[in-house]
Amino acid sequence: MTAAAPVRVAVVGLGWAGRSIWLPRLREHPRFAVAAAVDPDPAARATVAAAHPDLELLADVAELGPARFDLAVVAVPNHRHADIAERLLTAGIPVFLEKPVCLSSAEADRLAAAERAGDVTLLAGSAARYRADVSRLYEVATELGAIRHVDLAWIRARGIPDAGGWFTRREQSGGGALVDLGWHLLDTLTPLLGSVEFHQVVGTTSDDFVSDGAWAASWRHGEQAASPGGGGGDVEDTARGFLVTENGTSVSLRASWASHEARDLTAINVEGAAGTASLRCTFGFGPNRQDRSVLSLTRAGQTTAVPLPDEPIGTEYRRQLDELPAMLADPASRGRAIAEVRPTIAAIERLYDSARSHRPTPQLVRAGS
Ligand SMILES: NC(=O)c1ccc[n+]([C@@H]2O[C@H](COP(=O)([O-])OP(=O)(O)OC[C@H]3O[C@@H](n4cnc5c(N)ncnc54)[C@H](O)[C@@H]3O)[C@@H](O)[C@H]2O)c1
């Protein structure tokens, strides 16, 4: 039997995610051959050229053609996701699109139409589902009976991405911590609850840290590059929500780029009729992490630890790549990513609507302070 030919990939967007997450993992993976990389920014192309002198570097996705590529891995700023993916899909190139896949339900419609028009598959970045600790949580959750409630939280001690850049400008990012971290959290729900519609969504947002550079994510561009004075911006650094599915399962959501916590914490509690499973870990690449992932199962007053393998930071991205060739080849993948994305983007839209309907509370300043 001959080994399947490698998937010929173009990496589109050569910023932090393209350069640090995808290029190295794709290049070392035996099932992929990176055939080109695309970025309109000459500096981004020059940085990649220095590290990968053999790679063809292009300035625009128009230079890619379906004959030479089996997949485009797209990691461009959020506001360009829909239009870049739409162009590639309609040109007949399958797309793996980073989160947030889209910034509105209208963009989801456009992507679904492009997938049909190009007759190719759209796949979505869903890294958290590929973590070993989250996979184990899914297994344990099957023993919990009917799931009544899920708590989802990702609370960074500090980690506002690229303060002053596009991440903190709503027009380009689509939102702050909710769109960035909340997307990952909501994405973990599908394997737990199925692709659910939310019947009710309420929420609040706040921005107490986003204008202060001291809370920036130093790991993204190096300590020196973090904007020392704070770039400001017009997005939230924290979002809190309460969501109820059509069949009455509730979900509480907390996404924070910065907080007064000492360490970054991601916590998922799944409460079922027959017990509660609780995972405490740290998603993503931030260095200020929990020492290790801890999963426990509580039933009738007894809490037992569920053993978890230790895995290096970022293993979930490689694991998702392992699955991509089969997903690309499977006709059942067509339309699935968009179907799963719709409840996520609808929940985000409605949480923002709810947050906008409240009058902001001014910070109270005590006399003499
Ligand atoms: N899955 C994850 O854990 C994860 C982690 C980080 C970032 N991301 C996502 O990846 C995306 C990129 O984030 P980032 O941190 O790398 O941002 P970044 O600003 O560092 O990089 C974005 C790059 O895209 C390029 N670009 C802009 N327009 C383009 C176009 N038309 N064609 C090709 N390239 C274009 C920019 O020049 C830049 O080099 C975002 O959507 C972000 O949410 C996902």
The ligand as a MOL file (V3000), in Angstrom:
LIG
                    3D

  0  0  0     0  0            999 V3000
M  V30 BEGIN CTAB
M  V30 COUNTS 44 48 0 0 0
M  V30 BEGIN ATOM
M  V30 1 N -6.3320 29.0800 17.7540 0
M  V30 2 C -5.6160 29.8300 18.5420 0
M  V30 3 O -5.2970 29.4710 19.6670 0
M  V30 4 C -5.1700 31.1770 18.0530 0
M  V30 5 C -4.0860 31.7940 18.6700 0
M  V30 6 C -3.6940 33.0430 18.1730 0
M  V30 7 C -4.3830 33.6360 17.1220 0
M  V30 8 N -5.4470 32.9890 16.5620 0 CHG=1
M  V30 9 C -6.2000 33.6140 15.4730 0
M  V30 10 O -5.3470 33.7470 14.3350 0
M  V30 11 C -5.6580 34.9430 13.6440 0
M  V30 12 C -4.3970 35.7710 13.4750 0
M  V30 13 O -3.9450 36.1610 14.7600 0
M  V30 14 P -2.4390 36.6420 14.9690 0
M  V30 15 O -2.2280 36.7230 16.4190 0
M  V30 16 O -1.5110 35.8300 14.1610 0 CHG=-1
M  V30 17 O -2.5010 38.1230 14.3480 0
M  V30 18 P -1.3020 38.9570 13.7350 0
M  V30 19 O -1.7540 40.3590 13.6700 0
M  V30 20 O -0.0420 38.6400 14.4940 0
M  V30 21 O -1.1250 38.3530 12.2590 0
M  V30 22 C -2.0590 38.5070 11.2330 0
M  V30 23 C -1.3230 38.4950 9.8960 0
M  V30 24 O -2.2660 38.4430 8.8390 0
M  V30 25 C -1.7530 39.2610 7.7980 0
M  V30 26 N -2.7990 39.6390 6.8490 0
M  V30 27 C -3.6500 40.6910 6.8900 0
M  V30 28 N -4.4350 40.7030 5.7970 0
M  V30 29 C -4.0730 39.6160 5.0490 0
M  V30 30 C -4.4990 39.0980 3.8120 0
M  V30 31 N -5.4690 39.7000 3.1140 0
M  V30 32 N -3.8950 37.9810 3.3360 0
M  V30 33 C -2.9220 37.3730 4.0200 0
M  V30 34 N -2.4560 37.8370 5.2150 0
M  V30 35 C -3.0340 38.9410 5.7230 0
M  V30 36 C -1.1400 40.4490 8.5250 0
M  V30 37 O -0.2450 41.1660 7.6780 0
M  V30 38 C -0.4460 39.7340 9.6720 0
M  V30 39 O 0.8720 39.3530 9.3280 0
M  V30 40 C -6.7380 35.6620 14.4550 0
M  V30 41 O -7.9800 35.4310 13.8850 0
M  V30 42 C -6.6620 35.0240 15.8250 0
M  V30 43 O -7.8980 34.9750 16.4830 0
M  V30 44 C -5.8440 31.7750 17.0060 0
M  V30 END ATOM
M  V30 BEGIN BOND
M  V30 1 1 1 2
M  V30 2 2 2 3
M  V30 3 1 2 4
M  V30 4 1 4 5
M  V30 5 2 4 44
M  V30 6 2 5 6
M  V30 7 1 6 7
M  V30 8 2 7 8
M  V30 9 1 8 9
M  V30 10 1 8 44
M  V30 11 1 9 10
M  V30 12 1 9 42
M  V30 13 1 10 11
M  V30 14 1 11 12
M  V30 15 1 11 40
M  V30 16 1 12 13
M  V30 17 1 13 14
M  V30 18 2 14 15
M  V30 19 1 14 16
M  V30 20 1 14 17
M  V30 21 1 17 18
M  V30 22 2 18 19
M  V30 23 1 18 20
M  V30 24 1 18 21
M  V30 25 1 21 22
M  V30 26 1 22 23
M  V30 27 1 23 24
M  V30 28 1 23 38
M  V30 29 1 24 25
M  V30 30 1 25 26
M  V30 31 1 25 36
M  V30 32 1 26 27
M  V30 33 1 26 35
M  V30 34 2 27 28
M  V30 35 1 28 29
M  V30 36 1 29 30
M  V30 37 2 29 35
M  V30 38 1 30 31
M  V30 39 2 30 32
M  V30 40 1 32 33
M  V30 41 2 33 34
M  V30 42 1 34 35
M  V30 43 1 36 37
M  V30 44 1 36 38
M  V30 45 1 38 39
M  V30 46 1 40 41
M  V30 47 1 40 42
M  V30 48 1 42 43
M  V30 END BOND
M  V30 END CTAB
M  END
